[in-house]
Amino acid sequence: MSEKKTREITLPSGAVASIREGKGRDLLAATRAAGGPNDPMKIAFGLIAALVTIDGRGLVIEDVEDMDLADVFKLQGEVMGNGVSLPASTLPS
């Protein structure tokens, strides 16, 4: 079994975040946790919760919602990458 790749960053708040490499299953789990594909921001928060630990502690979506905005922006950039976006809503307009 392959070793999970992780990297550590220090957030603007001073907390240390460990971010593991994501898989497709993480996106599926985040989409389920968000209640479906129609809330891209909540899916992004779900991915952060799935892939990040803060000072060694796992997260849930509500933890991400309660974080300082600067930390959220930093984690979104690290988890989502530059120029990566989530699929658009599947609901008809």
mmCIF file as gemmi writes it, N, C-alpha and C atoms, coordinates in Angstrom:
data_model
loop_
_atom_site.group_PDB
_atom_site.id
_atom_site.type_symbol
_atom_site.label_atom_id
_atom_site.label_alt_id
_atom_site.label_comp_id
_atom_site.label_asym_id
_atom_site.label_entity_id
_atom_site.label_seq_id
_atom_site.pdbx_PDB_ins_code
_atom_site.Cartn_x
_atom_site.Cartn_y
_atom_site.Cartn_z
_atom_site.occupancy
_atom_site.B_iso_or_equiv
_atom_site.pdbx_formal_charge
_atom_site.auth_seq_id
_atom_site.auth_asym_id
_atom_site.pdbx_PDB_model_num
ATOM 1 N N . MET Axp A 1 ? 0.84 -1.169 0 1 0 ? 1 A 1
ATOM 2 C CA . MET Axp A 1 ? 0 0 0 1 0 ? 1 A 1
ATOM 3 C C . MET Axp A 1 ? 0.889 1.238 0 1 0 ? 1 A 1
ATOM 4 N N . SER Axp A 2 ? 0.526 2.254 -0.799 1 0 ? 2 A 1
ATOM 5 C CA . SER Axp A 2 ? 1.38 3.429 -0.913 1 0 ? 2 A 1
ATOM 6 C C . SER Axp A 2 ? 1.199 4.374 0.267 1 0 ? 2 A 1
ATOM 7 N N . GLU Axp A 3 ? 2.257 5.08 0.581 1 0 ? 3 A 1
ATOM 8 C CA . GLU Axp A 3 ? 2.243 6.034 1.675 1 0 ? 3 A 1
ATOM 9 C C . GLU Axp A 3 ? 1.501 7.298 1.236 1 0 ? 3 A 1
ATOM 10 N N . LYS Axp A 4 ? 0.677 7.846 2.141 1 0 ? 4 A 1
ATOM 11 C CA . LYS Axp A 4 ? -0.055 9.063 1.82 1 0 ? 4 A 1
ATOM 12 C C . LYS Axp A 4 ? 0.902 10.244 1.818 1 0 ? 4 A 1
ATOM 13 N N . LYS Axp A 5 ? 0.801 11.074 0.78 1 0 ? 5 A 1
ATOM 14 C CA . LYS Axp A 5 ? 1.636 12.26 0.683 1 0 ? 5 A 1
ATOM 15 C C . LYS Axp A 5 ? 0.957 13.399 1.422 1 0 ? 5 A 1
ATOM 16 N N . THR Axp A 6 ? 1.705 14.053 2.306 1 0 ? 6 A 1
ATOM 17 C CA . THR Axp A 6 ? 1.187 15.196 3.041 1 0 ? 6 A 1
ATOM 18 C C . THR Axp A 6 ? 2.208 16.318 3.02 1 0 ? 6 A 1
ATOM 19 N N . ARG Axp A 7 ? 1.695 17.536 3.24 1 0 ? 7 A 1
ATOM 20 C CA . ARG Axp A 7 ? 2.579 18.686 3.39 1 0 ? 7 A 1
ATOM 21 C C . ARG Axp A 7 ? 2.032 19.537 4.533 1 0 ? 7 A 1
ATOM 22 N N . GLU Axp A 8 ? 2.898 20.28 5.162 1 0 ? 8 A 1
ATOM 23 C CA . GLU Axp A 8 ? 2.486 21.135 6.266 1 0 ? 8 A 1
ATOM 24 C C . GLU Axp A 8 ? 2.661 22.594 5.888 1 0 ? 8 A 1
ATOM 25 N N . ILE Axp A 9 ? 1.693 23.41 6.34 1 0 ? 9 A 1
ATOM 26 C CA . ILE Axp A 9 ? 1.776 24.856 6.16 1 0 ? 9 A 1
ATOM 27 C C . ILE Axp A 9 ? 1.383 25.518 7.476 1 0 ? 9 A 1
ATOM 28 N N . THR Axp A 10 ? 1.85 26.73 7.652 1 0 ? 10 A 1
ATOM 29 C CA . THR Axp A 10 ? 1.41 27.525 8.787 1 0 ? 10 A 1
ATOM 30 C C . THR Axp A 10 ? 0.369 28.509 8.289 1 0 ? 10 A 1
ATOM 31 N N . LEU Axp A 11 ? -0.788 28.498 8.93 1 0 ? 11 A 1
ATOM 32 C CA . LEU Axp A 11 ? -1.887 29.378 8.541 1 0 ? 11 A 1
ATOM 33 C C . LEU Axp A 11 ? -1.674 30.776 9.098 1 0 ? 11 A 1
ATOM 34 N N . PRO Axp A 12 ? -2.365 31.783 8.557 1 0 ? 12 A 1
ATOM 35 C CA . PRO Axp A 12 ? -2.236 33.148 9.078 1 0 ? 12 A 1
ATOM 36 C C . PRO Axp A 12 ? -2.495 33.245 10.583 1 0 ? 12 A 1
ATOM 37 N N . SER Axp A 13 ? -3.353 32.374 11.118 1 0 ? 13 A 1
ATOM 38 C CA . SER Axp A 13 ? -3.649 32.379 12.555 1 0 ? 13 A 1
ATOM 39 C C . SER Axp A 13 ? -2.506 31.812 13.383 1 0 ? 13 A 1
ATOM 40 N N . GLY Axp A 14 ? -1.534 31.18 12.732 1 0 ? 14 A 1
ATOM 41 C CA . GLY Axp A 14 ? -0.423 30.548 13.428 1 0 ? 14 A 1
ATOM 42 C C . GLY Axp A 14 ? -0.59 29.046 13.608 1 0 ? 14 A 1
ATOM 43 N N . ALA Axp A 15 ? -1.787 28.533 13.344 1 0 ? 15 A 1
ATOM 44 C CA . ALA Axp A 15 ? -2.024 27.092 13.451 1 0 ? 15 A 1
ATOM 45 C C . ALA Axp A 15 ? -1.266 26.37 12.335 1 0 ? 15 A 1
ATOM 46 N N . VAL Axp A 16 ? -0.869 25.131 12.606 1 0 ? 16 A 1
ATOM 47 C CA . VAL Axp A 16 ? -0.167 24.321 11.621 1 0 ? 16 A 1
ATOM 48 C C . VAL Axp A 16 ? -1.156 23.347 10.997 1 0 ? 16 A 1
ATOM 49 N N . ALA Axp A 17 ? -1.266 23.418 9.677 1 0 ? 17 A 1
ATOM 50 C CA . ALA Axp A 17 ? -2.166 22.546 8.932 1 0 ? 17 A 1
ATOM 51 C C . ALA Axp A 17 ? -1.359 21.502 8.188 1 0 ? 17 A 1
ATOM 52 N N . SER Axp A 18 ? -1.799 20.26 8.284 1 0 ? 18 A 1
ATOM 53 C CA . SER Axp A 18 ? -1.228 19.159 7.514 1 0 ? 18 A 1
ATOM 54 C C . SER Axp A 18 ? -2.257 18.809 6.445 1 0 ? 18 A 1
ATOM 55 N N . ILE Axp A 19 ? -1.827 18.82 5.182 1 0 ? 19 A 1
ATOM 56 C CA . ILE Axp A 19 ? -2.73 18.602 4.063 1 0 ? 19 A 1
ATOM 57 C C . ILE Axp A 19 ? -2.287 17.353 3.324 1 0 ? 19 A 1
ATOM 58 N N . ARG Axp A 20 ? -3.18 16.379 3.239 1 0 ? 20 A 1
ATOM 59 C CA . ARG Axp A 20 ? -2.83 15.156 2.521 1 0 ? 20 A 1
ATOM 60 C C . ARG Axp A 20 ? -3.305 15.259 1.078 1 0 ? 20 A 1
ATOM 61 N N . GLU Axp A 21 ? -2.671 14.483 0.229 1 0 ? 21 A 1
ATOM 62 C CA . GLU Axp A 21 ? -3.038 14.438 -1.183 1 0 ? 21 A 1
ATOM 63 C C . GLU Axp A 21 ? -4.435 13.839 -1.318 1 0 ? 21 A 1
ATOM 64 N N . GLY Axp A 22 ? -5.289 14.497 -2.093 1 0 ? 22 A 1
ATOM 65 C CA . GLY Axp A 22 ? -6.664 14.048 -2.253 1 0 ? 22 A 1
ATOM 66 C C . GLY Axp A 22 ? -6.836 12.996 -3.336 1 0 ? 22 A 1
ATOM 67 N N . LYS Axp A 23 ? -7.944 12.309 -3.249 1 0 ? 23 A 1
ATOM 68 C CA . LYS Axp A 23 ? -8.344 11.287 -4.219 1 0 ? 23 A 1
ATOM 69 C C . LYS Axp A 23 ? -9.774 11.586 -4.661 1 0 ? 23 A 1
ATOM 70 N N . GLY Axp A 24 ? -10.201 10.93 -5.719 1 0 ? 24 A 1
ATOM 71 C CA . GLY Axp A 24 ? -11.569 11.09 -6.2 1 0 ? 24 A 1
ATOM 72 C C . GLY Axp A 24 ? -12.597 10.766 -5.136 1 0 ? 24 A 1
ATOM 73 N N . ARG Axp A 25 ? -12.304 9.774 -4.319 1 0 ? 25 A 1
ATOM 74 C CA . ARG Axp A 25 ? -13.245 9.391 -3.254 1 0 ? 25 A 1
ATOM 75 C C . ARG Axp A 25 ? -13.439 10.528 -2.26 1 0 ? 25 A 1
ATOM 76 N N . ASP Axp A 26 ? -12.415 11.374 -2.082 1 0 ? 26 A 1
ATOM 77 C CA . ASP Axp A 26 ? -12.56 12.52 -1.186 1 0 ? 26 A 1
ATOM 78 C C . ASP Axp A 26 ? -13.556 13.527 -1.744 1 0 ? 26 A 1
ATOM 79 N N . LEU Axp A 27 ? -13.517 13.725 -3.065 1 0 ? 27 A 1
ATOM 80 C CA . LEU Axp A 27 ? -14.474 14.628 -3.701 1 0 ? 27 A 1
ATOM 81 C C . LEU Axp A 27 ? -15.893 14.074 -3.583 1 0 ? 27 A 1
ATOM 82 N N . LEU Axp A 28 ? -16.052 12.78 -3.785 1 0 ? 28 A 1
ATOM 83 C CA . LEU Axp A 28 ? -17.376 12.167 -3.631 1 0 ? 28 A 1
ATOM 84 C C . LEU Axp A 28 ? -17.892 12.327 -2.203 1 0 ? 28 A 1
ATOM 85 N N . ALA Axp A 29 ? -17.037 12.07 -1.223 1 0 ? 29 A 1
ATOM 86 C CA . ALA Axp A 29 ? -17.448 12.2 0.182 1 0 ? 29 A 1
ATOM 87 C C . ALA Axp A 29 ? -17.8 13.649 0.516 1 0 ? 29 A 1
ATOM 88 N N . ALA Axp A 30 ? -17.025 14.606 0.003 1 0 ? 30 A 1
ATOM 89 C CA . ALA Axp A 30 ? -17.309 16.019 0.253 1 0 ? 30 A 1
ATOM 90 C C . ALA Axp A 30 ? -18.63 16.429 -0.381 1 0 ? 30 A 1
ATOM 91 N N . THR Axp A 31 ? -18.913 15.899 -1.564 1 0 ? 31 A 1
ATOM 92 C CA . THR Axp A 31 ? -20.176 16.2 -2.241 1 0 ? 31 A 1
ATOM 93 C C . THR Axp A 31 ? -21.35 15.639 -1.449 1 0 ? 31 A 1
ATOM 94 N N . ARG Axp A 32 ? -21.198 14.435 -0.936 1 0 ? 32 A 1
ATOM 95 C CA . ARG Axp A 32 ? -22.251 13.846 -0.097 1 0 ? 32 A 1
ATOM 96 C C . ARG Axp A 32 ? -22.443 14.66 1.181 1 0 ? 32 A 1
ATOM 97 N N . ALA Axp A 33 ? -21.346 15.041 1.826 1 0 ? 33 A 1
ATOM 98 C CA . ALA Axp A 33 ? -21.425 15.815 3.069 1 0 ? 33 A 1
ATOM 99 C C . ALA Axp A 33 ? -22.078 17.175 2.839 1 0 ? 33 A 1
ATOM 100 N N . ALA Axp A 34 ? -21.925 17.706 1.62 1 0 ? 34 A 1
ATOM 101 C CA . ALA Axp A 34 ? -22.517 19 1.282 1 0 ? 34 A 1
ATOM 102 C C . ALA Axp A 34 ? -23.981 18.871 0.898 1 0 ? 34 A 1
ATOM 103 N N . GLY Axp A 35 ? -24.493 17.653 0.841 1 0 ? 35 A 1
ATOM 104 C CA . GLY Axp A 35 ? -25.884 17.448 0.488 1 0 ? 35 A 1
ATOM 105 C C . GLY Axp A 35 ? -26.134 17.401 -1.003 1 0 ? 35 A 1
ATOM 106 N N . GLY Axp A 36 ? -25.098 17.198 -1.787 1 0 ? 36 A 1
ATOM 107 C CA . GLY Axp A 36 ? -25.239 17.109 -3.24 1 0 ? 36 A 1
ATOM 108 C C . GLY Axp A 36 ? -24.343 18.092 -3.948 1 0 ? 36 A 1
ATOM 109 N N . PRO Axp A 37 ? -24.405 18.082 -5.287 1 0 ? 37 A 1
ATOM 110 C CA . PRO Axp A 37 ? -23.464 18.87 -6.093 1 0 ? 37 A 1
ATOM 111 C C . PRO Axp A 37 ? -23.844 20.335 -6.279 1 0 ? 37 A 1
ATOM 112 N N . ASN Axp A 38 ? -24.894 20.788 -5.633 1 0 ? 38 A 1
ATOM 113 C CA . ASN Axp A 38 ? -25.415 22.117 -5.925 1 0 ? 38 A 1
ATOM 114 C C . ASN Axp A 38 ? -24.889 23.228 -5.028 1 0 ? 38 A 1
ATOM 115 N N . ASP Axp A 39 ? -23.935 22.918 -4.162 1 0 ? 39 A 1
ATOM 116 C CA . ASP Axp A 39 ? -23.358 23.941 -3.284 1 0 ? 39 A 1
ATOM 117 C C . ASP Axp A 39 ? -21.827 23.837 -3.348 1 0 ? 39 A 1
ATOM 118 N N . PRO Axp A 40 ? -21.215 24.406 -4.406 1 0 ? 40 A 1
ATOM 119 C CA . PRO Axp A 40 ? -19.768 24.268 -4.589 1 0 ? 40 A 1
ATOM 120 C C . PRO Axp A 40 ? -18.941 24.76 -3.403 1 0 ? 40 A 1
ATOM 121 N N . MET Axp A 41 ? -19.383 25.805 -2.724 1 0 ? 41 A 1
ATOM 122 C CA . MET Axp A 41 ? -18.617 26.31 -1.571 1 0 ? 41 A 1
ATOM 123 C C . MET Axp A 41 ? -18.619 25.277 -0.447 1 0 ? 41 A 1
ATOM 124 N N . LYS Axp A 42 ? -19.753 24.67 -0.195 1 0 ? 42 A 1
ATOM 125 C CA . LYS Axp A 42 ? -19.814 23.663 0.861 1 0 ? 42 A 1
ATOM 126 C C . LYS Axp A 42 ? -18.997 22.428 0.473 1 0 ? 42 A 1
ATOM 127 N N . ILE Axp A 43 ? -18.968 22.099 -0.819 1 0 ? 43 A 1
ATOM 128 C CA . ILE Axp A 43 ? -18.121 20.995 -1.274 1 0 ? 43 A 1
ATOM 129 C C . ILE Axp A 43 ? -16.654 21.326 -1.014 1 0 ? 43 A 1
ATOM 130 N N . ALA Axp A 44 ? -16.246 22.556 -1.307 1 0 ? 44 A 1
ATOM 131 C CA . ALA Axp A 44 ? -14.861 22.972 -1.05 1 0 ? 44 A 1
ATOM 132 C C . ALA Axp A 44 ? -14.552 22.865 0.438 1 0 ? 44 A 1
ATOM 133 N N . PHE Axp A 45 ? -15.489 23.289 1.292 1 0 ? 45 A 1
ATOM 134 C CA . PHE Axp A 45 ? -15.282 23.172 2.738 1 0 ? 45 A 1
ATOM 135 C C . PHE Axp A 45 ? -15.196 21.701 3.14 1 0 ? 45 A 1
ATOM 136 N N . GLY Axp A 46 ? -15.992 20.844 2.479 1 0 ? 46 A 1
ATOM 137 C CA . GLY Axp A 46 ? -15.936 19.412 2.759 1 0 ? 46 A 1
ATOM 138 C C . GLY Axp A 46 ? -14.602 18.809 2.375 1 0 ? 46 A 1
ATOM 139 N N . LEU Axp A 47 ? -14.045 19.26 1.255 1 0 ? 47 A 1
ATOM 140 C CA . LEU Axp A 47 ? -12.717 18.79 0.858 1 0 ? 47 A 1
ATOM 141 C C . LEU Axp A 47 ? -11.656 19.226 1.863 1 0 ? 47 A 1
ATOM 142 N N . ILE Axp A 48 ? -11.748 20.467 2.303 1 0 ? 48 A 1
ATOM 143 C CA . ILE Axp A 48 ? -10.8 20.938 3.319 1 0 ? 48 A 1
ATOM 144 C C . ILE Axp A 48 ? -10.913 20.051 4.553 1 0 ? 48 A 1
ATOM 145 N N . ALA Axp A 49 ? -12.154 19.806 4.996 1 0 ? 49 A 1
ATOM 146 C CA . ALA Axp A 49 ? -12.352 18.978 6.194 1 0 ? 49 A 1
ATOM 147 C C . ALA Axp A 49 ? -11.799 17.571 6.002 1 0 ? 49 A 1
ATOM 148 N N . ALA Axp A 50 ? -11.926 17.028 4.789 1 0 ? 50 A 1
ATOM 149 C CA . ALA Axp A 50 ? -11.466 15.665 4.525 1 0 ? 50 A 1
ATOM 150 C C . ALA Axp A 50 ? -9.947 15.551 4.436 1 0 ? 50 A 1
ATOM 151 N N . LEU Axp A 51 ? -9.297 16.597 3.946 1 0 ? 51 A 1
ATOM 152 C CA . LEU Axp A 51 ? -7.87 16.505 3.627 1 0 ? 51 A 1
ATOM 153 C C . LEU Axp A 51 ? -6.941 17.175 4.628 1 0 ? 51 A 1
ATOM 154 N N . VAL Axp A 52 ? -7.497 17.962 5.538 1 0 ? 52 A 1
ATOM 155 C CA . VAL Axp A 52 ? -6.668 18.79 6.407 1 0 ? 52 A 1
ATOM 156 C C . VAL Axp A 52 ? -6.832 18.395 7.873 1 0 ? 52 A 1
ATOM 157 N N . THR Axp A 53 ? -5.72 18.406 8.587 1 0 ? 53 A 1
ATOM 158 C CA . THR Axp A 53 ? -5.757 18.375 10.047 1 0 ? 53 A 1
ATOM 159 C C . THR Axp A 53 ? -5.103 19.663 10.531 1 0 ? 53 A 1
ATOM 160 N N . ILE Axp A 54 ? -5.608 20.198 11.616 1 0 ? 54 A 1
ATOM 161 C CA . ILE Axp A 54 ? -5.071 21.426 12.207 1 0 ? 54 A 1
ATOM 162 C C . ILE Axp A 54 ? -4.485 21.069 13.562 1 0 ? 54 A 1
ATOM 163 N N . ASP Axp A 55 ? -3.202 21.333 13.725 1 0 ? 55 A 1
ATOM 164 C CA . ASP Axp A 55 ? -2.503 20.995 14.968 1 0 ? 55 A 1
ATOM 165 C C . ASP Axp A 55 ? -2.805 19.547 15.373 1 0 ? 55 A 1
ATOM 166 N N . GLY Axp A 56 ? -2.864 18.639 14.372 1 0 ? 56 A 1
ATOM 167 C CA . GLY Axp A 56 ? -3.063 17.217 14.612 1 0 ? 56 A 1
ATOM 168 C C . GLY Axp A 56 ? -4.5 16.782 14.793 1 0 ? 56 A 1
ATOM 169 N N . ARG Axp A 57 ? -5.451 17.7 14.694 1 0 ? 57 A 1
ATOM 170 C CA . ARG Axp A 57 ? -6.865 17.386 14.927 1 0 ? 57 A 1
ATOM 171 C C . ARG Axp A 57 ? -7.623 17.373 13.607 1 0 ? 57 A 1
ATOM 172 N N . GLY Axp A 58 ? -8.42 16.328 13.38 1 0 ? 58 A 1
ATOM 173 C CA . GLY Axp A 58 ? -9.255 16.247 12.192 1 0 ? 58 A 1
ATOM 174 C C . GLY Axp A 58 ? -10.357 17.291 12.213 1 0 ? 58 A 1
ATOM 175 N N . LEU Axp A 59 ? -10.944 17.552 11.047 1 0 ? 59 A 1
ATOM 176 C CA . LEU Axp A 59 ? -11.954 18.59 10.914 1 0 ? 59 A 1
ATOM 177 C C . LEU Axp A 59 ? -13.264 18.037 10.378 1 0 ? 59 A 1
ATOM 178 N N . VAL Axp A 60 ? -14.338 18.765 10.624 1 0 ? 60 A 1
ATOM 179 C CA . VAL Axp A 60 ? -15.623 18.577 9.963 1 0 ? 60 A 1
ATOM 180 C C . VAL Axp A 60 ? -15.969 19.911 9.303 1 0 ? 60 A 1
ATOM 181 N N . ILE Axp A 61 ? -16.959 19.892 8.413 1 0 ? 61 A 1
ATOM 182 C CA . ILE Axp A 61 ? -17.316 21.107 7.671 1 0 ? 61 A 1
ATOM 183 C C . ILE Axp A 61 ? -17.569 22.282 8.606 1 0 ? 61 A 1
ATOM 184 N N . GLU Axp A 62 ? -18.235 22.04 9.711 1 0 ? 62 A 1
ATOM 185 C CA . GLU Axp A 62 ? -18.556 23.127 10.652 1 0 ? 62 A 1
ATOM 186 C C . GLU Axp A 62 ? -17.296 23.778 11.221 1 0 ? 62 A 1
ATOM 187 N N . ASP Axp A 63 ? -16.223 23.005 11.378 1 0 ? 63 A 1
ATOM 188 C CA . ASP Axp A 63 ? -14.952 23.585 11.829 1 0 ? 63 A 1
ATOM 189 C C . ASP Axp A 63 ? -14.437 24.591 10.808 1 0 ? 63 A 1
ATOM 190 N N . VAL Axp A 64 ? -14.535 24.234 9.535 1 0 ? 64 A 1
ATOM 191 C CA . VAL Axp A 64 ? -14.073 25.12 8.472 1 0 ? 64 A 1
ATOM 192 C C . VAL Axp A 64 ? -14.932 26.387 8.443 1 0 ? 64 A 1
ATOM 193 N N . GLU Axp A 65 ? -16.25 26.225 8.611 1 0 ? 65 A 1
ATOM 194 C CA . GLU Axp A 65 ? -17.16 27.373 8.637 1 0 ? 65 A 1
ATOM 195 C C . GLU Axp A 65 ? -16.807 28.354 9.76 1 0 ? 65 A 1
ATOM 196 N N . ASP Axp A 66 ? -16.275 27.848 10.867 1 0 ? 66 A 1
ATOM 197 C CA . ASP Axp A 66 ? -15.96 28.684 12.024 1 0 ? 66 A 1
ATOM 198 C C . ASP Axp A 66 ? -14.539 29.252 12.009 1 0 ? 66 A 1
ATOM 199 N N . MET Axp A 67 ? -13.735 28.896 11.004 1 0 ? 67 A 1
ATOM 200 C CA . MET Axp A 67 ? -12.351 29.392 10.924 1 0 ? 67 A 1
ATOM 201 C C . MET Axp A 67 ? -12.302 30.855 10.523 1 0 ? 67 A 1
ATOM 202 N N . ASP Axp A 68 ? -11.192 31.497 10.899 1 0 ? 68 A 1
ATOM 203 C CA . ASP Axp A 68 ? -10.921 32.85 10.419 1 0 ? 68 A 1
ATOM 204 C C . ASP Axp A 68 ? -10.871 32.822 8.898 1 0 ? 68 A 1
ATOM 205 N N . LEU Axp A 69 ? -11.383 33.868 8.274 1 0 ? 69 A 1
ATOM 206 C CA . LEU Axp A 69 ? -11.464 33.919 6.818 1 0 ? 69 A 1
ATOM 207 C C . LEU Axp A 69 ? -10.093 33.794 6.157 1 0 ? 69 A 1
ATOM 208 N N . ALA Axp A 70 ? -9.072 34.401 6.746 1 0 ? 70 A 1
ATOM 209 C CA . ALA Axp A 70 ? -7.728 34.31 6.168 1 0 ? 70 A 1
ATOM 210 C C . ALA Axp A 70 ? -7.255 32.855 6.115 1 0 ? 70 A 1
ATOM 211 N N . ASP Axp A 71 ? -7.562 32.087 7.154 1 0 ? 71 A 1
ATOM 212 C CA . ASP Axp A 71 ? -7.197 30.666 7.171 1 0 ? 71 A 1
ATOM 213 C C . ASP Axp A 71 ? -7.978 29.895 6.111 1 0 ? 71 A 1
ATOM 214 N N . VAL Axp A 72 ? -9.268 30.206 5.969 1 0 ? 72 A 1
ATOM 215 C CA . VAL Axp A 72 ? -10.092 29.528 4.965 1 0 ? 72 A 1
ATOM 216 C C . VAL Axp A 72 ? -9.549 29.797 3.571 1 0 ? 72 A 1
ATOM 217 N N . PHE Axp A 73 ? -9.234 31.063 3.274 1 0 ? 73 A 1
ATOM 218 C CA . PHE Axp A 73 ? -8.694 31.397 1.951 1 0 ? 73 A 1
ATOM 219 C C . PHE Axp A 73 ? -7.392 30.649 1.687 1 0 ? 73 A 1
ATOM 220 N N . LYS Axp A 74 ? -6.523 30.602 2.686 1 0 ? 74 A 1
ATOM 221 C CA . LYS Axp A 74 ? -5.246 29.902 2.533 1 0 ? 74 A 1
ATOM 222 C C . LYS Axp A 74 ? -5.471 28.412 2.256 1 0 ? 74 A 1
ATOM 223 N N . LEU Axp A 75 ? -6.358 27.796 3.023 1 0 ? 75 A 1
ATOM 224 C CA . LEU Axp A 75 ? -6.632 26.376 2.837 1 0 ? 75 A 1
ATOM 225 C C . LEU Axp A 75 ? -7.324 26.097 1.511 1 0 ? 75 A 1
ATOM 226 N N . GLN Axp A 76 ? -8.237 26.966 1.09 1 0 ? 76 A 1
ATOM 227 C CA . GLN Axp A 76 ? -8.872 26.773 -0.215 1 0 ? 76 A 1
ATOM 228 C C . GLN Axp A 76 ? -7.827 26.775 -1.325 1 0 ? 76 A 1
ATOM 229 N N . GLY Axp A 77 ? -6.903 27.709 -1.263 1 0 ? 77 A 1
ATOM 230 C CA . GLY Axp A 77 ? -5.854 27.766 -2.274 1 0 ? 77 A 1
ATOM 231 C C . GLY Axp A 77 ? -4.986 26.535 -2.269 1 0 ? 77 A 1
ATOM 232 N N . GLU Axp A 78 ? -4.656 26.039 -1.095 1 0 ? 78 A 1
ATOM 233 C CA . GLU Axp A 78 ? -3.805 24.858 -0.976 1 0 ? 78 A 1
ATOM 234 C C . GLU Axp A 78 ? -4.524 23.59 -1.42 1 0 ? 78 A 1
ATOM 235 N N . VAL Axp A 79 ? -5.793 23.45 -1.052 1 0 ? 79 A 1
ATOM 236 C CA . VAL Axp A 79 ? -6.547 22.237 -1.362 1 0 ? 79 A 1
ATOM 237 C C . VAL Axp A 79 ? -7.05 22.244 -2.799 1 0 ? 79 A 1
ATOM 238 N N . MET Axp A 80 ? -7.585 23.371 -3.241 1 0 ? 80 A 1
ATOM 239 C CA . MET Axp A 80 ? -8.18 23.45 -4.572 1 0 ? 80 A 1
ATOM 240 C C . MET Axp A 80 ? -7.132 23.71 -5.647 1 0 ? 80 A 1
ATOM 241 N N . GLY Axp A 81 ? -6.009 24.301 -5.284 1 0 ? 81 A 1
ATOM 242 C CA . GLY Axp A 81 ? -4.971 24.609 -6.251 1 0 ? 81 A 1
ATOM 243 C C . GLY Axp A 81 ? -5.303 25.852 -7.051 1 0 ? 81 A 1
ATOM 244 N N . ASN Axp A 82 ? -4.374 26.293 -7.829 1 0 ? 82 A 1
ATOM 245 C CA . ASN Axp A 82 ? -4.568 27.48 -8.655 1 0 ? 82 A 1
ATOM 246 C C . ASN Axp A 82 ? -5.381 27.131 -9.887 1 0 ? 82 A 1
ATOM 247 N N . GLY Axp A 83 ? -6.452 27.863 -10.092 1 0 ? 83 A 1
ATOM 248 C CA . GLY Axp A 83 ? -7.251 27.697 -11.296 1 0 ? 83 A 1
ATOM 249 C C . GLY Axp A 83 ? -8.161 26.486 -11.306 1 0 ? 83 A 1
ATOM 250 N N . VAL Axp A 84 ? -8.208 25.729 -10.224 1 0 ? 84 A 1
ATOM 251 C CA . VAL Axp A 84 ? -9.081 24.563 -10.162 1 0 ? 84 A 1
ATOM 252 C C . VAL Axp A 84 ? -10.444 25.009 -9.646 1 0 ? 84 A 1
ATOM 253 N N . SER Axp A 85 ? -11.492 24.539 -10.292 1 0 ? 85 A 1
ATOM 254 C CA . SER Axp A 85 ? -12.825 24.881 -9.82 1 0 ? 85 A 1
ATOM 255 C C . SER Axp A 85 ? -13.669 23.623 -9.747 1 0 ? 85 A 1
ATOM 256 N N . LEU Axp A 86 ? -14.708 23.705 -8.945 1 0 ? 86 A 1
ATOM 257 C CA . LEU Axp A 86 ? -15.631 22.593 -8.824 1 0 ? 86 A 1
ATOM 258 C C . LEU Axp A 86 ? -16.627 22.625 -9.963 1 0 ? 86 A 1
ATOM 259 N N . PRO Axp A 87 ? -17.213 21.487 -10.314 1 0 ? 87 A 1
ATOM 260 C CA . PRO Axp A 87 ? -18.224 21.472 -11.366 1 0 ? 87 A 1
ATOM 261 C C . PRO Axp A 87 ? -19.377 22.391 -11.029 1 0 ? 87 A 1
ATOM 262 N N . ALA Axp A 88 ? -19.969 23.005 -12.047 1 0 ? 88 A 1
ATOM 263 C CA . ALA Axp A 88 ? -21.13 23.874 -11.854 1 0 ? 88 A 1
ATOM 264 C C . ALA Axp A 88 ? -22.319 23.048 -11.406 1 0 ? 88 A 1
ATOM 265 N N . SER Axp A 89 ? -23.29 23.719 -10.851 1 0 ? 89 A 1
ATOM 266 C CA . SER Axp A 89 ? -24.513 23.067 -10.415 1 0 ? 89 A 1
ATOM 267 C C . SER Axp A 89 ? -25.158 22.306 -11.569 1 0 ? 89 A 1
ATOM 268 N N . THR Axp A 90 ? -25.799 21.208 -11.236 1 0 ? 90 A 1
ATOM 269 C CA . THR Axp A 90 ? -26.479 20.418 -12.258 1 0 ? 90 A 1
ATOM 270 C C . THR Axp A 90 ? -27.946 20.793 -12.387 1 0 ? 90 A 1
ATOM 271 N N . LEU Axp A 91 ? -28.397 21.731 -11.551 1 0 ? 91 A 1
ATOM 272 C CA . LEU Axp A 91 ? -29.782 22.164 -11.653 1 0 ? 91 A 1
ATOM 273 C C . LEU Axp A 91 ? -29.976 23.044 -12.886 1 0 ? 91 A 1
ATOM 274 N N . PRO Axp A 92 ? -31.096 22.873 -13.578 1 0 ? 92 A 1
ATOM 275 C CA . PRO Axp A 92 ? -31.369 23.759 -14.708 1 0 ? 92 A 1
ATOM 276 C C . PRO Axp A 92 ? -31.62 25.176 -14.225 1 0 ? 92 A 1
ATOM 277 N N . SER Axp A 93 ? -31.244 26.152 -15.028 1 0 ? 93 A 1
ATOM 278 C CA . SER Axp A 93 ? -31.446 27.538 -14.614 1 0 ? 93 A 1
ATOM 279 C C . SER Axp A 93 ? -32.819 28.046 -14.981 1 0 ? 93 A 1
